[in-house]
Amino acid sequence: MGDYDNKEREEVYSKKVRAGKRTYFFDVKATRSNDYYITITESKKRLEDGVFVKHKIFLYKEDFEKFAEGLTETVEYVKANQDVVEKRYEFNPDHVVEKTDDDFSF
């Protein structure tokens, strides 16, 4: 087995989404036979020791439609049954500042 076998699959595309205390990574990777799949990783800093804890799921292209359908239906259910206020975040190297509609600049 060469070094390549021990590494993560080749990354084709990556999208990083910062959302408050969590960061989500949407990565497109390629198998040896050049089939694309997606990994979705949630990364959050653990308060006790500052270690980043990551949770990852693999999403294969034959499941894209069913996955997107299920996610959309679930999100719509929550929005229909509870108020959902989408937060906007402004990145600051020292800390994350939550942006709301109440911000005023003079």
C-alpha positions in Angstrom: 0.0 0.0 0.0 1.4 3.4 -1.0 1.1 6.6 0.9 -1.9 7.7 -1.3 -4.0 4.8 0.1 -3.8 6.3 3.6 -4.8 9.8 2.6 -8.2 11.3 2.3 -9.5 11.1 -1.2 -8.7 14.0 -3.6 -10.6 17.1 -2.8 -12.3 18.6 -5.9 -14.2 21.5 -4.4 -14.7 22.9 -0.9 -17.1 25.4 0.6 -16.6 26.6 4.2 -19.7 28.1 6.1 -19.1 29.8 9.4 -22.3 29.9 11.5 -21.7 31.3 15.0 -19.9 28.7 17.1 -20.0 26.1 14.4 -18.2 25.8 11.0 -19.6 23.6 8.3 -17.4 22.2 5.5 -19.0 21.0 2.3 -16.3 19.1 0.3 -16.6 17.4 -3.0 -14.1 14.5 -3.3 -13.3 11.9 -6.0 -13.0 8.2 -5.6 -10.2 6.3 -7.5 -12.6 5.8 -10.4 -13.3 9.6 -10.4 -16.8 9.4 -9.0 -17.7 12.4 -7.0 -19.2 12.3 -3.5 -19.7 14.9 -0.8 -18.6 15.0 2.8 -20.4 17.4 5.2 -18.4 18.2 8.3 -19.5 20.1 11.4 -16.7 21.5 13.5 -17.2 23.0 16.9 -14.7 24.1 19.6 -15.2 22.2 22.8 -15.4 24.7 25.7 -13.7 22.5 28.3 -10.4 22.1 26.5 -10.6 24.1 23.2 -10.3 21.0 21.1 -12.2 21.1 17.8 -14.8 18.3 17.6 -15.8 17.2 14.1 -18.7 15.2 12.9 -18.7 14.0 9.3 -21.2 12.4 7.0 -20.7 11.1 3.5 -23.3 11.8 0.8 -23.1 9.8 -2.4 -24.5 11.1 -5.7 -27.1 8.5 -6.0 -28.6 9.8 -2.7 -28.5 13.6 -3.5 -32.1 13.9 -4.5 -33.6 12.0 -1.6 -31.2 13.7 0.9 -32.1 17.2 -0.4 -35.8 16.3 -0.4 -35.7 15.1 3.2 -33.7 18.1 4.3 -36.0 20.6 2.6 -39.1 18.9 4.0 -37.6 18.9 7.5 -36.5 22.6 7.3 -40.0 23.6 6.0 -41.7 21.7 8.9 -39.6 23.6 11.4 -40.3 27.0 9.6 -44.0 26.2 9.5 -44.2 25.3 13.2 -41.8 27.8 14.8 -40.3 31.2 14.0 -36.9 30.8 12.4 -34.7 33.9 12.5 -31.7 33.3 10.3 -28.6 35.0 11.8 -26.0 36.8 9.8 -22.4 36.6 11.2 -19.6 39.1 10.6 -16.2 37.5 10.8 -13.7 39.2 13.1 -10.3 37.5 13.7 -10.8 38.0 17.5 -14.4 36.8 17.8 -17.6 36.3 15.9 -20.0 39.2 16.0 -23.7 38.4 15.5 -25.4 40.8 13.1 -29.1 41.6 13.5 -31.4 44.1 11.9 -31.1 46.2 15.0 -27.6 47.3 14.1 -27.2 51.0 13.6 -24.2 52.9 12.2 -23.8 56.6 12.7 
